[in-house]
Amino acid sequence: MPARPKPGSKADRDALRTEMLTAGATRNAIVAEMRARWGLRPREAWRQAHGWSLQQAADRINDASNGSALAALIDASQLGKWEKWPAPASRRPSLAVIALLAEVYGCVVEDLLDLEDRRHLPDTDLRVLRGTTPPQTPDRAPSPQPGRTPEPAGPELVLLTADQSASWAQWAEGSNVGDIALEQFLADVRALAGDYLIQDPMTLFMRTRRLRDRVFTLLEGHQPPRQTTNLYVAAGYLCGLLAWASSDLGQLHAADTQGRTAWLCAELAGHDGLRAWVLSTRSKIAFWDRRYRDAINHARRGATFTVPGTAGILLSCQEADAWAELGATDEAGVALTRAETAREKMAGTDEIGGIFSCGAVRHANYSSAVHLRAGQPHEALVEADGALGLLAQQSVRAVGTEAQLHLVRATALLVTGEADGAFEALLPVLGLRPEQRLDTVTCRLEQFAARVAQGSYAGSGPALEIQGAVEVYCRESAPRIALSPSPAGPAWITGHD
């Protein structure tokens, strides 16, 4: 048996309104009955007497404002606060607003104010009311035509105009988010960016998406420009994280979409640091999508923004990586030199950190990969060994970076004729848990297997063994498992926040 609706529910209000209208009752009588039964404030009672939702009423009020400045003040949330005034967390409506409500509801100003309202009205409003309240009119249908409430004149007009300005100022300084909440958002972004280095991409994707949705919802509301800017910065970094995660899950089109949205947020915020990191993210996506020229252009454009921290280092490394993939060894070398110079001249720290940072190990990972493509396996091996040594001393070890360093090391050993060492160097990568097997690492591992199949070791026992291991690895990689069509989702996601 369904539960009985609470008194004052929409069903109760609709039933009462229908019954009284059928019996010939006026709108005033319906308002009085609703107030007596459910204790509604007068402005809410008049809206309910018409059967309108807050949004429906706000739409009619905006239509009735006939394009005046008042239209900028009125939405469903604002109307609800005016209705509850003078209760806590409400907002006082100006006399101009009350007159507009009276016009739409088909009543007079006096009908929308009770004794409690008058006790809290300023003396200026009370004086205006005593001199300008329009004459009583019978219950009538709402009319969108302006002019039924005559404007005051003389000193009363000056006072009313000042009150309208004060009401607008009260609205303008209001906000749906506080500075503490904004600080927490950026702290959460930093935590997510740090966790991305060590956690699986799908879990981070889900956490980041939830936070992004909260920020987007706030941006659809009202806050001062300074807070809006901070929300755009948070939204931009969150979309950047979603772009990284989408790319590491092999969804490059979705990653590019997230990157474009992140760039829009950076532009709206006018934030050079976010611009640089978004272009770094977009360069990474373009590289793995084999759009190497786009990767170079994004990296170069990002480097034009002078920002504190390591963004300039990573952007130069990414440019070098793309040049090397194109076989442009000289250009790749010049870009690596710029990365070294950027590290020497680095000032300040990264705003977010984590995935939006380029420490010595990440820098060496790019350098070693470039040396390897440039036909310099010994230099690549030295870089990779040094970086792995540094990584062993760190408490936080980025899974993707460490895996790629092992792959560089294995490839360099293979090229220099040390096949046994190459296969041994590959074991840490093959031992990664499925949720850690990023698409970027999987692609590099497949390239290694292809090199083995085409080299002098093709068909040998070790070569066949490594090819079989790579096949199993790829079959159980993060993209295949995380994006499985199974309704329950992958087991390793269950229970994670």
N, C-alpha and C positions, 0 to 999 in steps of 0.2 A: 504494500500500500504506500503510495507516494507521500512524502512529508507535507504537512500543511504549510503553505507559504507564511512567512512571518507577517504580522500586521504592518501595514505601510509598504509592502512589497509592490512591485510594478503591477502585479495581477490585482492586488487590492485597490490600487489607485485607479487602474483602468476600469475596474468594475464599478467603483463609486462614481467616477465621472460619467460613465455611460448611463447608469441608473438615474443620476440627477438630471442630466440633459434630457433624457427620455421623459422625465417628470416635469420638464419645463423650467428647471432651476436656472438662474443666471450664473455667469462665470464667477461673480463676486460670492455667490452663495456656495459654490463648489470650493473656492479658496477658503472660505470661513470653515467649512466642514473639514477639509483636509488639515487645516491648522489645529482645529479642536481635537481631531482624532490622533494626529501623529506628531504634533508639535513642530511643524515645518516653519521655517522662517518665511516672511511674506514674499520675498522674491522667488524662492524655490516653489512656494505654494502656487504662485501665479503661473510659473512655467509648467508645473505638474497639472494644473487645471486645464491646460491646453494639450496635455499628453505629449509634450516634446522632450526629447533627450537634450542633454547639455549641448551636444554638437548641433542638433537641429535648431535649437534656440539661437545659438551663436551665429549660425548661417543667416537666420532671419534678421538678427540684429545688425549684422554686417551689411545686409541688403538695405535695411532701413537707414543706415548711416549715410547712404548716398555718396560714398567715396570720401567722407570727411576723415580727419585725422583719427577720430575715435575708432575707425575700423581696424587700425593697427594694434589696438589694445585688446580686442575681443577674440578669444578662442574659448574652447570648452573648459579648459583648466581655469582660465581667468574668470569666466562666468561662475564656475563653482565656488571660487574663493569669494566673489562678491555676494553670492547667495548666503554663505555662512557667516559673513561679517555681522557682529564684532567678535565672533568666536576666535580662539587661538588659531594660528596658521591660516587666517583668512586675509582679505584685503578690502579696504574701504572703497566703495564706488563713489566717484564724483557725482555731483548733482547733474552734470550733463549726461553721464551714463544712466543715472536713474531715470531721467526724462526720456532717454532713448528706449530704455526697457519698458517704461509705461506706454510709449507709443506702440511698441511691438505687441505687448500683452493686452492692449486695449483697455487700459485703466488710467488712473491718474497717479502722479508722483506720490501723493499722500497714501495711496493703497500699498505702496512698496516699502513703506517705512513704519515700524512700530515704535513703541516707547523705548525699547532697548536700543534701537538704532539712534533715536534722538538723543539719548543720554551720552552717546559716544560721538555725535557729530560736532565739529568745531562751531564756534559761535558764528563765524562768517556764513556757514551753510544754513544755520538756523535763521539768520536774518534774511537770507535770500528766500528761504522757504516761506517765511511769514509774508514776504512782499510779492512773491511771484508764483506761488503754487497755482497751477491752472484750475479753472473751475471744474467741479465734479461733472462727470459725463456718465451716461448709462453704459451698461455692459455692451461692448461692440466687438466686431471682428477686428483682428490686427490689421493695420494698414502700413504698407511700406513707405507711404508718402510722408516726407518731412514737413515741418512747419506747424503741426498741431499744438505744440507747446511753444508759446511765444518766448523769445529771448528776452532776458532782462535788459535794462538800459541804465545808463549813468554809472554810479559807483557799484551797483550790484553786478553790472556786466564786467567791470574790472575785476571784482572779487571772484566771479565765476570763472573768468579766463585764467586767473592765477591758480585757481583750484584745479583746472584742467591740466595746466602745466605741472603742478605738483603731483597729480595722479599719474601723468606720463612718466615723470622722474621716478616715482615709486615703482612703476612697472620696469623701467629701464635698469634700475639697480638690482632688481630681483634676479635670482638665479636658481636653476634646478640642480646645481652642483656647487660644492664648496671647495676651498683651497686644499683642505685636508684630503678630500676625496681625489682631487687632481694629483696631489703628491703620491697618494696610494696607487693610482693608476700607473704612474711612471715607475714606481717601485715594483709593481707587478710585471710591467714590461721588462724591466731589468732582470727580474727573476726568471721569466720565461726565456729570455735571450741567453741567459747562463745555462739554464736547464737543457736548452736545445743541444748543447755540445755533448751531453752525456745520456740523454733520454731518447726514446724512440720517437720518430717524427709524427706518428699518428696520434699518440697520446698528447704530445705538445700541440698538434693541430687542433684537437678538441678543446683543450684548455684555452688556447689563444682565440679560437672562434668565439667562445663564450664571453671572453673579456671584450673582444672587438664589438660584439653585439650590444653590450652594455654601453660602450662609448658611443656607438652609432645612435642608440636611442637617446642619449643625452644631447647629442648634437642636433637632433630633431626638435629639441625643446628650446628654452630661452636661457641665455646666460650672457654676461658682459663680454665684449670682444676679447679681452685678455684671456678669459677662461675658455672661450671658443677656440682661440689659437692653441692653447695647451691641449685641448681635446683633439684637435686635428693632428698635433704632433704624436699623441698617444695612438690615435687611429692609424697614422702612417706607419709607425714602427710595427704595430700589430699586423697590418696588411703585409708589411715586409716579411715578418716572420711566417705568415701564411704562405707567402710566395716561396720562401726557402723550403718549407715543409712540403708544399705541393711539388716542387722540383725534385726533392729527394725521394718523393713517392712516385716519380716518373710521370707526373701530370704537368707537362710543360705548358700547355695551353692555359690551364687554370692558373699556373704560376705566373704567366705573363699578365693575365687579367688582374691578379692581386697586385702585381708590380705597377700596373697603370693606375690602379686606385690609390696605392701608396704614394705615387708621384703626385696625383691630384691633391692629396692631403698635404704633402710637402709644399706645393704651390700655394694652397689656401692658407697655410700657416706662415708662409714666407720664411721657412726654416732651412738655412743652408746645410746644417749638419744632417738633417733628415734627407735633403735632396741628394747629398753625396752618398749616403748609405743606400738609398733607394736605387740610385743608378748603379751602385756596386751589385745590388741584388739582381737588377735587370741584366747586367753584364753577365753574371753567372748563369742566368736562365738562357740567355741567347747563346752562350758558349755550348751548353749541353744540348741545345736545339740545333747545333751546328751552324748557327748564324754568326760566324766568327767576326765578320765586319761590323755587325751590330754590337757584338760584345766589345770590340775595340772602341767604337764610337761612344757607347754608354760609359765605358771606363774613362775615356778622355774627357768627356763632358763632366763627369763627376769630379775629376781632378781640378777642374776650374774653380771649384768652391774651396776657399781656404777655411778649414775647420780644424779645431783642436783634435788631438788624438791620432788614431792610426788609419783613418779612412784613405788618406792619400797613398799610404803604403800598399794597402790592399788593391786599390784601383790600378796602380802601376803594375802590380803583380798580375792582375787579371788581364791587363792589356798585353803583357809579355806572354802569358799563357796562350792567348788567342793568336798572336803573331807566330808563336812557335808551331801551333797547330796548322797554320797556313804555310809553314816552311820558310817564313821570313826570319832567318836567324839573326841578322843584324838589327832589325827593328825590335826583336824580342830582347836582345842584349841591351839596347838603349833603354827600354822600359824597365828592365831589371836594375839598371844603374840609377834610374829615377827613383825606384823603390828604396834603394840603399840611401840615396840622398834624403828622401822623405823621412826615413827613420832617424838619420843623423840630425835633421832639423826639427824633429817632432816636438811640439809644445802642447802642454795640457793633456787631458785624459779623455777617453771616449765617454760620451754622454750615457750610453746604454751598456756597452760591453757585451760579453758573451759572443754570440754569432756576429754581432756588429762590432768586431774588434779584430785586429791583426797583430798578434804577438809574434815573437821570434820564431816559434815553431811553425805557425801557419805561413809565415813569410818563407821559411826554409822549404816548406812543402811545395810552394809554387816554384821557387828557384830550382829545386832538384828536378821537378817535372820538366821545366823548360830546358835545363841542361841535357836531360835524357833525350828529348825530342831533337835537340840540336846536335846529337851525335857525340855527346860528352859524358859517357857513362861513369867514368871515374869521378868527375866533378859531382855528378848526381849522387853517387854513392857516398861521397864525403859529406855532402849536404844532408842527405837522409839520415846517415848514422849520427851526425851531430844533433839533428833535430830530435831523433828518438832518444838520445841521451838526455837532452833537456826535458823532454816529455816525461821521462821516468822519474824526474825530480819533482814533478808538479802533482798537486793533490787532485786537480780536475784535468782529466785527459780527454780531449775531444775525440770521440769515436771515429768520425769520418776522416779527420786529419791524420790520426794515427794509422788507420787502415791504408790510406793513400800513400803514406810514407813507406809502409811495408811493401806496398806494390811497386813503388819506385825502386826500392832496394832490391826486390826480387828481379825486376826487369833488368836493372843494371848488372846484376850478377849473371843473369842469363846471357846478356849481350857480350859480357867479357869471358864467357866460356865456363863459368862456374855453375853448372846446372844443378848439382846437388845442393849447393848453398842457396840457389834461387828457389828451389822447391821448399827448402826448410824455412826460408824467409817468408814464404807465403802462408805458412801454417797459422799465424795469428789472425790473418784475414779470414781464412776458411773456418776458423773456430768462433767467429762472431755469432751471437744469437740471431735468429731470424729477424727480430724486430729492429736490430741494429744494421741490417744489410741495406744501406741506402742505395738508391738507384745509381748515384754517381760512382759509388764504389763497385757496384755490380758491372757497370759499363767498363770500368778500367780493368776489372778482373777478366771480363770477356775478351778484351783486347790482349791481355797477357796470354790467355789460352790460345787465341788465334796466332800469336807470335810463336808459341811453342809448336803448334800444328804445322806451321810453315817453315820452321827452322830445321837445323841439322838433327834435332832430337825427335823429329816427327816419327811416330810409329813405335818409339821405344817404350819400354815398360813404364818408366817415370813419366813420360809425356802422356801416355794413355791414362795413367793414374790421376795426374793433375787435371786432365780434361774431364774425367768423370766427376772429380770432386767439384769442379767449377759448375758443371751441369746441375748437380744436386744443390749447390749453394744458390744458384739463380732460381731454381724451382721453389726454394723456400726463402726468397728474399722479402724484404719489408713491403715493397709495392704489391707483390702478388698476394701476400697474406692480409695486409691491412685493408686492401681494396677488394677483398673477396666478397662475392655476392651473398655469402652466408648471412641470414638475418641476425644471427647471434653475434656476428663479428668475430675477429680473431681472439683466441683465448687469452693472449697476452695483453689485450686491452682491458678486459673485464676487471672491474674493481678499481681502475685508476681514475683519478679525478680528471 
